[in-house]
Amino acid sequence: MNDVSAKPVPALSLRPRLLALIGQILDKGDGASLPVDARLSELGMSSIKMVNLMLAVEGEFDLTIPQNEITPDTFRSVTSIEAMLGRLLALKP
């Protein structure tokens, strides 16, 4: 029998890809030096850049972000986005 229960996705495996996306959108190289708990708005993330980030996250991780996840709290920091990605990717078949 196959175990079809949702398995958590380790946030650390998502981080380099997510930092690279954020770094590219903020024109900060690979994003590796970005503080993961800092508010993205304080790092220069405008509302237009945030929309670009949401689209980039969907493309990079091959998922659709549900409407209920598109909130300021979800996209507050690298850490909060990682948490959302972990939830969504754990539900993917």
C-alpha positions as CSV (number, residue, x, y, z in Angstrom):
1,M,0.0,0.0,0.0
2,N,1.1,3.5,-0.7
3,D,1.0,6.1,2.0
4,V,-0.9,9.1,0.5
5,S,-0.7,11.3,3.6
6,A,0.7,14.7,3.2
7,K,4.4,15.0,4.0
8,P,5.9,18.2,5.2
9,V,8.4,19.9,2.9
10,P,11.5,21.1,4.8
11,A,11.6,24.9,4.6
12,L,15.4,24.9,4.3
13,S,15.2,23.1,1.0
14,L,12.9,25.9,-0.3
15,R,14.9,28.8,1.0
16,P,17.7,29.0,-1.7
17,R,15.1,29.0,-4.5
18,L,12.9,31.5,-2.7
19,L,15.8,33.8,-1.9
20,A,16.9,33.7,-5.5
21,L,13.5,34.8,-6.7
22,I,13.3,37.6,-4.1
23,G,16.8,38.7,-4.8
24,Q,16.0,38.9,-8.5
25,I,12.8,40.9,-8.0
26,L,14.6,43.3,-5.6
27,D,17.7,43.6,-7.7
28,K,19.8,42.1,-4.9
29,G,21.7,39.3,-6.7
30,D,21.0,35.8,-5.5
31,G,19.3,37.1,-2.4
32,A,21.5,34.9,-0.1
33,S,22.3,37.8,2.2
34,L,18.7,38.9,2.7
35,P,17.5,38.6,6.3
36,V,14.8,35.9,6.3
37,D,12.7,37.4,9.1
38,A,12.8,41.0,7.8
39,R,9.6,42.5,6.4
40,L,9.9,42.4,2.6
41,S,8.4,45.9,2.4
42,E,11.3,47.2,4.5
43,L,13.7,45.6,2.0
44,G,12.1,47.5,-0.9
45,M,9.3,45.2,-2.0
46,S,6.6,47.4,-3.5
47,S,3.1,46.2,-4.3
48,I,3.9,45.7,-7.9
49,K,7.0,43.7,-7.0
50,M,4.9,41.7,-4.6
51,V,2.6,40.7,-7.4
52,N,5.6,39.7,-9.5
53,L,6.9,37.7,-6.6
54,M,3.6,35.8,-6.2
55,L,3.6,34.9,-9.9
56,A,7.3,33.9,-9.7
57,V,6.6,31.7,-6.7
58,E,3.8,30.0,-8.6
59,G,6.0,29.4,-11.6
60,E,9.1,28.3,-9.7
61,F,7.2,25.8,-7.4
62,D,4.6,24.7,-10.0
63,L,1.6,25.6,-7.9
64,T,-1.3,28.0,-7.7
65,I,-1.5,30.1,-4.5
66,P,-5.1,29.9,-3.2
67,Q,-6.9,33.3,-2.7
68,N,-7.0,32.7,1.1
69,E,-3.2,32.6,1.2
70,I,-2.7,35.9,-0.6
71,T,-2.5,38.0,2.5
72,P,0.0,40.6,3.9
73,D,0.9,38.1,6.7
74,T,1.7,35.3,4.2
75,F,4.0,37.5,2.2
76,R,5.5,39.5,5.1
77,S,8.9,37.8,5.1
78,V,10.9,35.0,3.5
79,T,10.0,32.8,6.6
80,S,6.3,33.4,6.2
81,I,6.4,32.6,2.5
82,E,8.4,29.4,3.3
83,A,5.7,28.4,5.7
84,M,3.0,28.8,3.0
85,L,5.0,26.9,0.5
86,G,5.5,24.1,2.9
87,R,1.8,23.8,3.5
88,L,0.9,24.0,-0.2
89,L,3.6,21.6,-1.4
90,A,2.8,19.0,1.3
91,L,-0.7,18.9,-0.3
92,K,0.5,18.3,-3.8
93,P,0.1,14.8,-5.2
